[in-house]
Each structure stands twice: as C-alpha cells, then as structure tokens.
Amino acid sequence: MTHVVCDPCNNCKYTDCVAVCPVECFHEAETILYIDPEECIDCGLCIPECPVEAIFADSDVPEKWQEYTEMNAEKAADLPVITEQKDPIPTCPSLNK
C-alpha cells in the first residue's frame, strides 16, 4: 500500500506532510506535491498533517480523484525530492478564508 496526494493540494502545496515523513517519498511540482509509491512506507504520518485533507491511502482515494493514484506514481519519478517544510502557495484558497 502507498499514499496518494490528491486535488486539494493543487495550488496550495502545504508541506506539513514533508516535515513528518520518515523517508524521502515526497516530490515537488510547481503547484502540488506527489508521493513516490516506491519510496512510501505506508506509515500514515502525513495524513493528519495535511490541512487541506489531500492525502489518502491508495485504497481510500475518493472516486473523483482516482486518476491521482497513477499520476503520483508517474510524476514523482521526474520531480525533485522535497525534504523540508516550506510556506504554502500564497494564493491557496484555504489561506484566504
């Protein structure tokens, strides 16, 4: 099993999840994070840390975001690893509530 970053992360990119991850499975794109399923150890520490509830166990990904399972696996391989917490994207809708 692995974990999957889904649509709520897009245009927010909180990195609280990265700060608690014991392995280097998160990869950073311009507007979203992805999890490399080959590196994820299924510890689940990232799930409660995500303020926009964008991370799911692969078996729990909502139907409307199923394509993110494959997308994480494909995109993570070509993106740099992120290991340190950064500020979220300033235009993130959840920051402006």
C-alpha positions in Angstrom: 0.0 0.0 0.0 1.0 3.6 -0.6 -0.4 7.1 0.0 -1.6 9.4 -2.7 -1.7 13.3 -2.9 -4.9 14.4 -4.5 -6.5 17.5 -5.9 -6.9 19.6 -2.7 -3.1 20.0 -2.6 -3.1 21.6 -6.0 -2.5 25.4 -5.8 -1.8 25.1 -2.1 1.1 22.8 -1.6 1.3 22.7 2.1 4.4 20.8 3.2 3.5 19.9 6.7 3.4 16.3 5.4 7.0 16.5 4.3 8.2 17.6 7.8 6.9 14.4 9.4 7.7 11.9 6.6 10.5 9.4 7.8 11.5 8.7 4.2 12.1 10.8 1.1 8.9 10.0 -0.8 7.5 13.4 -1.5 8.3 15.1 -4.8 7.6 18.8 -5.6 6.0 20.2 -8.7 5.2 23.8 -9.2 1.7 23.7 -7.6 1.4 20.3 -6.0 3.3 17.5 -4.2 3.3 13.9 -5.3 4.2 10.7 -3.4 6.5 8.1 -4.9 4.8 4.8 -4.3 8.2 3.0 -4.5 9.5 5.1 -1.5 6.4 5.4 0.6 6.5 3.1 3.6 2.8 3.4 4.4 3.3 4.9 7.9 0.4 7.2 7.6 2.1 10.1 9.4 1.4 12.5 6.6 -2.4 12.1 6.5 -3.3 14.0 9.7 -0.7 16.7 9.0 -2.3 17.8 5.7 -4.5 20.9 6.5 -6.5 20.5 3.2 -7.0 16.8 3.6 -5.4 15.9 0.3 -3.6 12.7 1.3 -5.2 9.3 1.3 -4.2 5.7 1.5 -4.4 4.4 -2.1 -7.3 2.1 -1.1 -9.2 5.2 0.2 -8.8 7.7 -2.6 -12.2 9.1 -3.4 -13.6 8.0 -6.8 -13.5 11.5 -8.2 -9.7 11.6 -7.7 -8.8 8.0 -8.7 -6.5 9.3 -11.5 -4.2 10.8 -8.9 -3.0 7.3 -7.9 -1.4 6.8 -11.3 -0.5 10.5 -11.6 1.6 10.3 -8.3 3.5 7.3 -9.5 4.2 8.8 -12.9 5.0 12.4 -11.9 7.0 11.7 -8.8 9.7 9.9 -10.8 10.5 13.0 -12.8 10.4 15.6 -10.0 12.9 16.6 -7.3 12.5 15.2 -3.8 11.4 17.7 -1.1 12.5 17.0 2.5 12.0 20.3 4.2 8.8 22.3 5.1 8.2 25.4 3.0 5.4 28.1 3.1 2.3 27.1 1.1 1.4 28.9 -2.1 0.2 32.4 -1.0 -2.9 32.2 -3.2 -4.1 28.9 -1.7 -7.8 29.2 -1.1 -7.6 27.8 2.4 -5.2 30.6 3.4 -7.7 33.2 2.3 -10.8 32.0 4.2 
